[in-house]
Amino acid sequence: MEKDIKNFIYLIRFPLLFTLILWIVTILDIGFGLKLMFFGIYPREFSGLQGVIFSPLIHSGWSHLIANSSPILVLTSIITLFYARAAGSVLVMIWIGMGMMVWMFARPSYHIGASGLVYGLVFYIFFAGIFKKNLKSIVLALIVLTVYSGMFTSMFPNVKDGISWESHLYGALVGLVTAFIFKNVVEEDEVEKDSPWANDDHSLVSFFAADTFDKTKMQRKQEEEAIQLALYEAEMRRLEAERFQRQLDAFRYYNNSTYPLD
């Protein structure tokens, strides 16, 4: 059990590290009064471009950080565990794509926080289920839909002040596009495995004749009748041979009795 826990922690080491970084940044920001908010995205200002890189790491306070920590840990763990081959590219594309759209189209204000990344990951996982259409992806899509369905109301301008609904909306859009772009990336657990009953040329080893299941009922009946007829004829030949042998033995016995040898 302890070994399993250690293996699991190792597999999600990046999500754990990323969540830890969010907490360290906020502790330093609040503890030392660094005012990192000014490293957020400020739309259409050249200086605001730095926020494309830094804004997901910066939060306005403890409540903001706590609200984002759990979904960030859960969602990054999902893509790390279940979409390992695409995980790094997906995260970078959502991070940069969402940030650039906020910089180009959002309200003139500082936009900070990892919530745009959260929305991007939710929409990526959901639409990966739609585009990939395999059981694993569909189940994951249903899970995020059930757990995070309440988030959709925060993607539009009717939310309260202080919330960057633009980050949510653009993160969701980028997540959708990213899911479409990476829909053909086949994960290791999605590769079709060869059957253990397959031979070297990958054809299924069968315990029956190759055409057994292609025959019609009439054909199988005719074959059974032919087999029965062949068995009957063989039995008749055996009986005839025995009858002939008895006649031959009787003939020899008769001849030996009539003309005994010296």
Backbone bond lengths (Angstrom), bond angles and torsions (degrees), N, CA, C in turn:
res aa  C-N    CA-C-N  psi(-1)  N-CA   C-N-CA  omega(-1)  CA-C   N-CA-C  phi
1 M - - - 1.456 - - 1.529 111.14 -
2 E 1.326 115.26 -46.59 1.467 120.01 179.63 1.525 110.95 -62.65
3 K 1.337 115.87 -37.79 1.463 120.35 178.35 1.517 111.14 -65.51
4 D 1.335 117.08 -39.02 1.465 121.40 178.62 1.523 111.07 -63.51
5 I 1.330 116.03 -41.36 1.468 120.26 179.06 1.523 110.24 -63.45
6 K 1.331 116.26 -42.81 1.466 120.25 179.52 1.528 110.91 -63.73
7 N 1.327 116.62 -41.17 1.468 120.27 178.28 1.523 110.96 -63.68
8 F 1.332 116.60 -40.79 1.457 120.62 179.50 1.530 110.84 -64.72
9 I 1.311 116.51 -44.48 1.469 120.82 178.53 1.526 110.26 -61.41
10 Y 1.325 116.11 -38.51 1.469 119.60 178.17 1.533 110.83 -63.48
11 L 1.323 116.56 -40.80 1.461 120.47 -178.73 1.531 112.00 -65.81
12 I 1.329 116.71 -32.57 1.471 119.07 -178.54 1.537 110.85 -105.77
13 R 1.310 116.38 27.66 1.467 120.10 -177.98 1.525 111.79 -61.20
14 F 1.348 117.64 -37.12 1.471 118.31 179.18 1.524 111.71 -66.94
15 P 1.353 120.02 -49.61 1.474 119.03 176.36 1.526 112.78 -55.51
16 L 1.337 116.71 -40.36 1.468 119.35 178.92 1.522 111.12 -64.88
17 L 1.336 116.65 -42.75 1.459 121.15 179.89 1.525 111.05 -64.99
18 F 1.344 116.14 -42.16 1.464 119.67 -179.32 1.529 110.68 -64.17
19 T 1.321 117.04 -42.97 1.470 120.58 178.16 1.528 110.43 -64.15
20 L 1.316 116.75 -38.91 1.467 120.65 177.70 1.522 110.73 -62.77
21 I 1.320 117.27 -40.18 1.474 120.90 178.77 1.526 110.55 -61.27
22 L 1.344 116.69 -41.26 1.472 119.87 178.05 1.527 110.64 -57.72
23 W 1.323 116.22 -42.32 1.463 120.32 -179.45 1.527 111.43 -69.73
24 I 1.317 117.21 -40.81 1.470 120.27 179.46 1.525 110.57 -62.63
25 V 1.337 116.53 -43.77 1.464 120.18 -179.83 1.523 110.68 -61.61
26 T 1.340 117.06 -43.55 1.461 120.45 -179.00 1.531 111.18 -67.99
27 I 1.330 116.76 -40.25 1.467 119.77 177.89 1.526 110.49 -61.03
28 L 1.329 116.45 -43.79 1.465 119.55 179.44 1.525 110.88 -67.26
29 D 1.323 116.01 -40.09 1.461 120.18 -178.70 1.524 111.05 -62.79
30 I 1.336 116.06 -49.44 1.467 119.69 -177.99 1.529 110.86 -74.75
31 G 1.327 116.67 -41.19 1.461 120.29 -176.48 1.514 113.57 -65.83
32 F 1.333 116.74 -36.28 1.470 120.13 -176.54 1.532 112.66 -110.70
33 G 1.308 116.32 5.84 1.468 119.54 178.08 1.520 112.82 58.39
34 L 1.323 117.63 45.70 1.464 121.81 -174.65 1.529 113.60 -76.25
35 K 1.319 116.61 -17.22 1.471 121.69 -179.29 1.540 111.41 52.52
36 L 1.323 114.57 53.42 1.459 120.51 -178.16 1.526 112.80 -69.40
37 M 1.321 116.36 -9.57 1.462 119.86 178.05 1.525 111.23 -52.31
38 F 1.309 116.93 -32.03 1.466 120.56 -177.80 1.527 112.63 -74.53
39 F 1.328 116.57 -2.27 1.463 120.61 171.33 1.532 111.44 -95.78
40 G 1.332 115.05 8.82 1.449 119.95 177.58 1.527 111.56 -78.51
41 I 1.321 115.78 -178.19 1.477 121.36 179.05 1.525 109.26 -79.60
42 Y 1.307 115.75 124.75 1.468 120.20 171.12 1.524 106.74 -116.22
43 P 1.333 117.18 110.29 1.472 120.72 -170.72 1.520 113.95 -57.57
44 R 1.335 112.83 136.70 1.466 124.62 171.99 1.525 114.14 61.41
45 E 1.319 116.13 16.95 1.464 121.55 171.10 1.529 107.24 -111.21
46 F 1.329 116.17 133.33 1.467 119.23 -177.30 1.528 111.30 -58.02
47 S 1.317 117.07 -39.46 1.461 120.62 179.96 1.533 111.28 -66.23
48 G 1.328 115.53 -24.14 1.463 119.84 -179.11 1.515 113.85 -76.24
49 L 1.355 116.43 -9.11 1.466 119.53 179.70 1.523 112.07 -66.80
50 Q 1.329 117.25 -26.34 1.457 119.15 178.97 1.525 111.70 -60.20
51 G 1.337 114.80 -26.45 1.459 119.65 179.71 1.512 113.67 -66.14
52 V 1.340 117.34 -21.12 1.463 119.81 176.91 1.527 109.50 -58.59
53 I 1.325 116.27 -35.12 1.461 121.39 179.34 1.520 111.71 -87.41
54 F 1.331 117.45 -43.30 1.463 120.61 -168.45 1.525 115.10 -95.20
55 S 1.310 119.22 -23.48 1.473 120.15 -170.64 1.531 114.55 -58.32
56 P 1.362 121.25 -39.05 1.470 118.42 -179.75 1.525 114.02 -64.98
57 L 1.337 116.82 -15.08 1.467 120.30 -179.17 1.526 112.70 -90.00
58 I 1.324 116.97 -10.41 1.472 121.66 -170.91 1.522 109.66 -109.08
59 H 1.349 116.28 135.77 1.465 121.10 178.84 1.524 109.71 -131.63
60 S 1.319 114.73 153.44 1.465 119.58 -173.66 1.524 113.09 -79.29
61 G 1.307 117.79 -15.13 1.462 120.40 -178.70 1.518 110.50 176.57
62 W 1.343 114.39 -175.04 1.458 119.04 -175.61 1.527 112.58 -65.54
63 S 1.311 117.27 -41.90 1.462 119.65 -178.35 1.526 111.05 -64.26
64 H 1.324 115.92 -39.18 1.468 120.91 177.43 1.532 110.10 -63.33
65 L 1.325 116.34 -44.09 1.456 121.10 -179.71 1.523 111.64 -65.56
66 I 1.329 116.34 -46.26 1.472 120.36 -178.39 1.528 110.89 -62.78
67 A 1.332 116.84 -38.56 1.463 120.67 -179.60 1.523 111.91 -63.00
68 N 1.340 116.93 -31.12 1.471 120.62 -177.51 1.529 113.51 -94.83
69 S 1.320 117.59 -21.53 1.465 120.37 -172.94 1.526 112.77 -63.43
70 S 1.315 116.35 -49.52 1.460 119.49 -177.00 1.529 112.39 -62.35
71 P 1.347 119.28 -51.33 1.467 118.01 179.05 1.520 113.77 -63.87
72 I 1.335 117.65 -34.41 1.464 119.54 177.17 1.519 110.38 -62.82
73 L 1.325 117.14 -45.57 1.465 121.07 -179.98 1.528 110.89 -62.94
74 V 1.329 116.51 -45.57 1.467 120.89 -177.46 1.529 110.84 -66.85
75 L 1.315 117.42 -48.23 1.468 121.01 -173.41 1.526 112.05 -71.79
76 T 1.315 117.65 -41.21 1.468 118.90 176.84 1.531 110.62 -67.17
77 S 1.333 117.26 -30.97 1.469 119.93 175.70 1.526 110.21 -67.00
78 I 1.334 117.07 -39.64 1.468 120.64 179.75 1.522 110.99 -61.80
79 I 1.334 116.64 -48.74 1.471 117.12 -177.48 1.533 110.94 -71.50
80 T 1.333 117.39 -29.17 1.464 119.84 177.51 1.523 111.32 -69.04
81 L 1.327 116.21 -40.35 1.468 120.47 -176.95 1.524 112.74 -80.96
82 F 1.339 117.26 -38.57 1.461 120.22 -170.05 1.534 113.95 -108.65
83 Y 1.328 117.45 -17.33 1.466 120.74 178.04 1.527 109.11 -129.39
84 A 1.327 115.39 49.41 1.473 121.09 -170.72 1.524 112.65 -59.15
85 R 1.336 117.81 -40.53 1.464 120.27 -176.40 1.527 112.70 -67.94
86 A 1.309 116.67 -27.34 1.463 120.07 -177.87 1.523 112.37 -104.62
87 A 1.334 118.19 -9.72 1.461 122.33 -168.58 1.527 113.57 -53.98
88 G 1.332 117.32 -51.43 1.465 120.08 -177.61 1.516 112.26 -61.29
89 S 1.319 117.15 -47.01 1.462 121.39 -179.43 1.525 111.44 -65.14
90 V 1.335 115.55 -39.01 1.473 119.92 179.43 1.520 110.37 -62.83
91 L 1.315 116.96 -47.10 1.460 121.08 -178.20 1.527 111.23 -62.48
92 V 1.318 116.87 -44.43 1.470 120.58 -179.89 1.527 110.59 -64.74
93 M 1.335 117.24 -43.08 1.457 120.20 -178.13 1.528 111.41 -64.31
94 I 1.332 116.53 -42.53 1.470 119.32 178.92 1.527 109.89 -67.11
95 W 1.303 116.61 -44.54 1.479 121.96 -179.12 1.528 110.25 -57.27
96 I 1.328 116.68 -54.80 1.467 120.47 -175.76 1.525 111.19 -74.11
97 G 1.322 117.14 -42.90 1.464 120.41 -178.38 1.505 112.62 -62.22
98 M 1.331 117.07 -46.50 1.458 121.00 177.72 1.518 110.85 -61.76
99 G 1.341 116.77 -44.98 1.464 120.39 -179.22 1.515 112.86 -61.30
100 M 1.333 116.92 -42.17 1.472 120.02 -179.51 1.526 111.28 -67.42
101 M 1.327 117.98 -38.49 1.462 119.79 178.85 1.521 111.32 -67.55
102 V 1.330 116.94 -38.56 1.463 119.88 175.68 1.521 109.80 -62.98
103 W 1.321 117.10 -43.68 1.474 120.50 179.99 1.527 111.33 -62.33
104 M 1.309 117.74 -36.50 1.470 120.29 -177.18 1.525 113.29 -81.67
105 F 1.336 118.15 -34.81 1.462 118.78 -166.94 1.527 115.84 -122.38
106 A 1.314 119.07 -10.09 1.468 120.00 -173.48 1.527 112.48 -80.22
107 R 1.329 115.14 172.43 1.480 121.48 177.25 1.525 110.51 -64.61
108 P 1.318 117.78 151.77 1.466 120.48 176.45 1.528 111.45 -70.83
109 S 1.287 116.28 92.73 1.459 123.07 179.47 1.527 106.96 -164.44
110 Y 1.310 116.87 164.51 1.465 119.28 176.58 1.529 109.34 -79.65
111 H 1.328 114.81 124.48 1.462 121.41 -179.40 1.527 108.54 -109.50
112 I 1.341 116.37 119.02 1.461 121.09 -177.40 1.528 109.43 -134.31
113 G 1.335 115.35 166.61 1.460 120.77 174.89 1.528 113.00 107.31
114 A 1.317 114.44 157.29 1.465 121.22 -177.40 1.518 112.98 -90.70
115 S 1.345 117.82 7.32 1.463 119.65 -175.46 1.530 111.91 -65.68
116 G 1.341 117.88 -33.89 1.459 119.86 176.83 1.515 111.01 -62.60
117 L 1.325 115.56 -37.03 1.463 120.87 176.65 1.533 110.39 -67.14
118 V 1.321 116.24 -39.05 1.469 120.75 177.59 1.522 110.45 -59.84
119 Y 1.327 116.79 -47.64 1.465 120.10 179.95 1.525 111.25 -63.69
120 G 1.313 116.08 -38.53 1.457 119.32 178.24 1.523 112.24 -62.11
121 L 1.329 116.38 -42.04 1.461 120.46 -179.83 1.524 111.77 -69.85
122 V 1.328 117.03 -39.96 1.464 120.50 176.90 1.521 110.34 -58.99
123 F 1.322 116.86 -46.78 1.467 120.07 -177.65 1.525 111.10 -71.96
124 Y 1.321 116.54 -32.64 1.467 118.06 175.92 1.523 110.42 -62.84
125 I 1.331 117.08 -49.34 1.470 120.67 -177.85 1.524 110.68 -64.20
126 F 1.339 116.22 -40.88 1.468 119.31 -179.58 1.529 111.35 -64.03
127 F 1.324 117.36 -49.58 1.467 119.75 -176.27 1.522 112.31 -77.49
128 A 1.329 118.29 -20.90 1.467 119.82 171.49 1.522 109.64 -60.97
129 G 1.339 116.26 -37.03 1.457 119.93 176.23 1.510 112.51 -64.23
130 I 1.327 116.97 -36.10 1.468 121.47 179.74 1.520 111.00 -73.77
131 F 1.332 116.96 -42.46 1.463 120.37 -175.42 1.532 112.40 -79.86
132 K 1.325 117.31 -39.64 1.464 119.79 -177.56 1.532 111.95 -78.43
133 K 1.318 117.06 -39.32 1.468 123.06 174.83 1.527 113.83 63.38
134 N 1.330 117.18 25.92 1.457 117.87 171.43 1.529 109.05 -102.08
135 L 1.315 116.03 163.85 1.464 120.68 -171.57 1.524 111.87 -59.31
136 K 1.317 117.66 -44.13 1.458 121.09 -178.50 1.514 111.32 -58.77
137 S 1.340 117.10 -49.60 1.460 121.90 -177.17 1.529 111.77 -65.72
138 I 1.330 116.70 -37.06 1.466 120.31 179.43 1.527 110.77 -66.77
139 V 1.327 116.63 -42.83 1.465 120.55 178.53 1.521 110.80 -62.17
140 L 1.338 117.07 -44.86 1.472 120.67 178.53 1.523 111.03 -62.77
141 A 1.330 116.67 -39.56 1.465 120.85 178.15 1.520 111.08 -61.41
142 L 1.322 116.83 -42.74 1.463 120.88 179.55 1.528 111.05 -66.85
143 I 1.327 116.53 -35.96 1.471 119.97 178.80 1.525 110.91 -63.85
144 V 1.341 117.37 -50.25 1.471 119.25 -178.38 1.524 111.07 -67.56
145 L 1.336 116.80 -32.76 1.459 119.46 177.39 1.523 110.35 -64.06
146 T 1.327 116.24 -41.35 1.472 120.69 -179.65 1.526 111.68 -69.69
147 V 1.313 116.21 -44.50 1.470 120.18 -173.87 1.521 112.15 -76.41
148 Y 1.340 116.47 -37.51 1.475 119.42 -172.19 1.524 113.58 -113.76
149 S 1.314 118.15 20.84 1.468 120.30 -178.78 1.527 112.41 -62.70
150 G 1.340 116.68 -28.69 1.463 119.69 -179.55 1.511 114.17 -69.63
151 M 1.324 117.86 -9.65 1.464 121.22 -177.46 1.526 112.90 -74.34
152 F 1.334 117.72 -21.14 1.459 120.24 -169.78 1.532 112.68 -65.19
153 T 1.329 117.40 -24.47 1.468 119.47 -179.99 1.525 112.57 -70.55
154 S 1.329 116.88 -16.21 1.470 120.12 -178.11 1.527 113.00 -94.91
155 M 1.336 116.19 16.92 1.460 119.60 -178.66 1.526 112.65 -100.35
156 F 1.337 116.17 3.72 1.464 119.06 -173.47 1.523 110.55 -131.13
157 P 1.339 118.41 164.06 1.475 121.97 -169.83 1.512 116.05 -64.92
158 N 1.345 119.73 -6.55 1.464 120.65 -176.66 1.526 113.11 -82.75
159 V 1.335 118.07 9.84 1.465 120.11 179.23 1.521 109.33 -81.81
160 K 1.338 115.95 164.66 1.462 120.25 -177.54 1.520 111.37 -68.75
161 D 1.307 115.36 160.12 1.468 121.22 179.91 1.533 110.36 -61.63
162 G 1.314 114.49 150.68 1.456 120.17 178.66 1.517 113.57 92.33
163 I 1.335 117.12 -4.91 1.462 121.21 177.53 1.519 109.19 -109.27
164 S 1.306 116.97 127.22 1.467 121.54 -179.91 1.530 109.19 -83.33
165 W 1.335 115.05 84.25 1.467 118.20 178.50 1.526 110.75 -64.63
166 E 1.335 116.42 -24.50 1.465 119.28 177.71 1.534 111.54 -63.67
167 S 1.348 115.75 -40.78 1.462 119.24 177.44 1.526 110.47 -61.42
168 H 1.321 116.07 -40.13 1.462 120.48 178.89 1.529 110.76 -64.31
169 L 1.329 115.62 -49.09 1.469 120.22 -176.75 1.525 111.35 -64.91
170 Y 1.324 116.70 -48.66 1.465 119.29 -177.18 1.530 111.45 -71.03
171 G 1.334 116.95 -32.99 1.460 119.62 174.06 1.517 110.83 -61.88
172 A 1.346 116.17 -42.20 1.465 120.43 178.98 1.524 110.98 -63.74
173 L 1.326 116.84 -44.12 1.466 120.45 -179.60 1.528 111.39 -63.26
174 V 1.328 116.20 -43.24 1.464 119.61 179.37 1.525 110.05 -66.42
175 G 1.328 117.36 -37.37 1.462 120.89 177.04 1.522 111.42 -61.12
176 L 1.333 117.14 -41.53 1.464 121.53 177.26 1.526 110.80 -61.84
177 V 1.330 116.29 -49.17 1.468 120.80 -179.19 1.530 110.52 -62.27
178 T 1.324 116.30 -40.64 1.462 120.69 -179.80 1.528 110.68 -63.29
179 A 1.326 116.80 -40.39 1.469 120.43 178.02 1.527 110.61 -61.43
180 F 1.322 116.59 -38.25 1.467 120.08 178.71 1.530 110.66 -68.37
181 I 1.326 116.64 -42.83 1.460 120.83 -178.00 1.532 111.37 -63.02
182 F 1.330 116.29 -39.78 1.468 120.34 -175.13 1.524 112.79 -99.54
183 K 1.324 117.93 17.30 1.466 120.31 -176.29 1.529 112.44 -64.97
184 N 1.327 117.25 -25.61 1.470 120.27 -176.97 1.521 113.35 -95.44
185 V 1.335 116.66 3.43 1.467 119.46 175.03 1.525 107.61 -74.59
186 V 1.321 116.21 118.90 1.467 121.33 -176.57 1.524 108.97 -95.46
187 E 1.318 115.58 118.38 1.458 120.29 178.37 1.528 110.45 -75.85
188 E 1.309 115.83 162.48 1.467 120.71 -176.20 1.523 111.67 -58.86
189 D 1.355 116.93 -39.39 1.462 119.28 -178.48 1.520 112.59 -79.69
190 E 1.350 117.04 -3.03 1.462 120.53 177.79 1.524 112.30 -98.97
191 V 1.337 116.62 -5.52 1.463 120.81 179.10 1.512 108.75 -74.23
192 E 1.340 116.92 131.22 1.453 121.09 179.28 1.525 109.60 -70.18
193 K 1.312 115.53 123.04 1.465 120.79 -179.50 1.522 110.02 -84.34
194 D 1.359 116.54 145.08 1.456 120.53 174.11 1.520 109.34 -67.19
195 S 1.305 117.03 141.52 1.451 121.93 178.56 1.528 109.86 -65.87
196 P 1.339 117.14 140.30 1.474 119.00 176.75 1.519 112.13 -64.09
197 W 1.333 117.78 -13.12 1.447 121.93 178.05 1.512 111.72 -92.42
198 A 1.343 116.39 4.53 1.459 118.79 -177.74 1.512 110.14 -84.53
199 N 1.358 116.12 143.68 1.461 120.03 177.41 1.518 110.09 -91.34
200 D 1.312 118.19 -169.97 1.463 121.70 -172.32 1.518 113.31 -62.40
201 D 1.334 117.89 -30.12 1.459 118.24 -179.44 1.519 111.30 -93.90
202 H 1.383 116.64 17.87 1.463 123.88 174.11 1.524 113.36 64.81
203 S 1.316 118.05 17.97 1.449 119.80 173.59 1.515 108.35 -95.23
204 L 1.314 117.21 147.48 1.444 121.69 -174.00 1.519 110.89 -70.72
205 V 1.307 115.56 128.24 1.456 119.92 176.07 1.516 107.83 -73.37
206 S 1.324 116.23 127.65 1.455 120.37 -176.34 1.509 110.03 -116.56
207 F 1.318 115.44 145.10 1.450 121.03 175.29 1.525 111.12 -88.52
208 F 1.323 117.68 -1.77 1.449 123.49 179.70 1.518 109.21 -119.96
209 A 1.310 115.15 167.49 1.466 119.13 174.47 1.516 109.08 -61.75
210 A 1.334 115.82 149.01 1.462 120.56 -173.78 1.513 113.07 -58.13
211 D 1.361 116.17 -30.14 1.460 118.50 -175.53 1.526 112.67 -101.68
212 T 1.345 116.62 15.50 1.460 119.94 -175.19 1.523 112.10 -56.14
213 F 1.337 115.52 -46.12 1.455 119.14 -173.78 1.524 112.69 -89.46
214 D 1.330 117.00 3.31 1.462 120.85 177.38 1.528 111.84 -96.99
215 K 1.330 116.39 -11.39 1.454 119.67 -175.79 1.526 110.84 -80.46
216 T 1.343 114.71 149.94 1.446 119.68 176.63 1.522 109.52 -81.74
217 K 1.305 116.04 166.04 1.462 120.70 179.10 1.527 110.51 -61.38
218 M 1.340 117.73 -39.09 1.465 122.02 179.79 1.525 111.09 -64.18
219 Q 1.360 115.82 -41.60 1.455 119.41 179.46 1.520 110.94 -63.66
220 R 1.349 117.05 -42.94 1.456 119.85 179.18 1.531 110.86 -64.17
221 K 1.347 116.44 -38.31 1.473 120.11 178.42 1.526 111.30 -64.21
222 Q 1.347 115.80 -42.04 1.462 119.95 179.13 1.525 110.76 -63.48
223 E 1.348 116.19 -39.95 1.453 119.26 178.83 1.524 111.20 -65.86
224 E 1.332 116.87 -39.93 1.454 120.12 178.42 1.532 110.74 -63.82
225 E 1.352 116.97 -41.66 1.467 120.81 178.53 1.528 110.92 -64.07
226 A 1.336 116.80 -39.40 1.468 120.35 178.68 1.520 111.21 -64.34
227 I 1.342 115.61 -38.74 1.464 119.66 178.34 1.526 109.97 -65.90
228 Q 1.341 116.35 -44.26 1.464 119.81 179.02 1.524 111.52 -61.31
229 L 1.360 115.83 -40.95 1.465 120.15 178.82 1.525 111.00 -63.23
230 A 1.342 115.67 -42.82 1.468 119.77 179.47 1.518 110.83 -63.50
231 L 1.344 117.53 -39.19 1.458 120.44 177.50 1.527 111.43 -65.77
232 Y 1.344 115.39 -39.26 1.469 119.69 178.97 1.525 110.90 -64.33
233 E 1.319 115.89 -44.73 1.468 119.85 179.89 1.529 110.70 -63.84
234 A 1.336 116.02 -39.09 1.464 119.25 178.13 1.520 110.97 -63.57
235 E 1.333 116.69 -40.39 1.454 120.67 178.16 1.519 111.25 -65.28
236 M 1.357 116.50 -39.68 1.467 120.54 178.04 1.531 110.84 -63.27
237 R 1.326 116.02 -40.92 1.461 119.48 178.63 1.530 111.18 -65.01
238 R 1.346 114.95 -38.05 1.468 118.62 178.19 1.519 110.91 -64.35
239 L 1.339 117.01 -44.41 1.466 120.90 179.49 1.535 111.68 -64.76
240 E 1.330 114.67 -40.10 1.461 119.41 178.73 1.529 110.14 -64.05
241 A 1.329 115.60 -40.50 1.473 119.66 178.48 1.514 110.88 -64.32
242 E 1.336 117.32 -40.33 1.463 120.49 177.97 1.536 110.85 -64.96
243 R 1.345 116.62 -42.35 1.467 120.38 179.21 1.525 110.59 -62.52
244 F 1.349 115.55 -42.43 1.465 119.33 179.05 1.521 111.11 -64.30
245 Q 1.350 115.25 -39.25 1.457 119.42 -179.86 1.528 110.57 -64.89
246 R 1.332 117.65 -39.41 1.467 120.40 178.35 1.532 110.93 -64.50
247 Q 1.346 116.45 -41.60 1.464 120.15 178.24 1.531 110.95 -63.30
248 L 1.355 115.17 -41.30 1.463 119.29 179.05 1.521 111.13 -64.26
249 D 1.324 116.48 -42.46 1.464 119.95 178.74 1.531 110.64 -62.94
250 A 1.346 114.90 -40.88 1.469 118.44 179.51 1.519 110.85 -65.90
251 F 1.320 116.49 -38.62 1.472 120.09 179.60 1.518 110.71 -64.74
252 R 1.332 116.25 -43.47 1.463 120.33 179.18 1.515 110.61 -63.82
253 Y 1.313 116.58 -42.23 1.469 120.37 -179.29 1.519 110.74 -63.45
254 Y 1.309 117.46 -41.37 1.454 122.27 -179.72 1.514 110.53 -63.39
255 N 1.329 115.60 -47.91 1.450 120.14 179.91 1.525 112.31 -63.04
256 N 1.309 117.43 -39.40 1.460 120.28 -179.84 1.518 110.92 -68.65
257 S 1.320 117.70 -32.92 1.473 120.18 -179.67 1.526 111.61 -73.59
258 T 1.327 117.62 -34.23 1.472 122.28 -176.68 1.514 110.57 -79.00
259 Y 1.285 117.00 -39.35 1.479 121.18 -177.48 1.526 108.65 -124.77
260 P 1.337 116.35 75.46 1.459 118.53 -178.72 1.526 112.20 -64.29
261 L 1.248 114.55 147.45 1.460 119.94 179.07 1.511 110.40 -85.08
262 D 1.357 117.21 150.92 1.472 121.50 177.08 1.506 110.25 -74.31
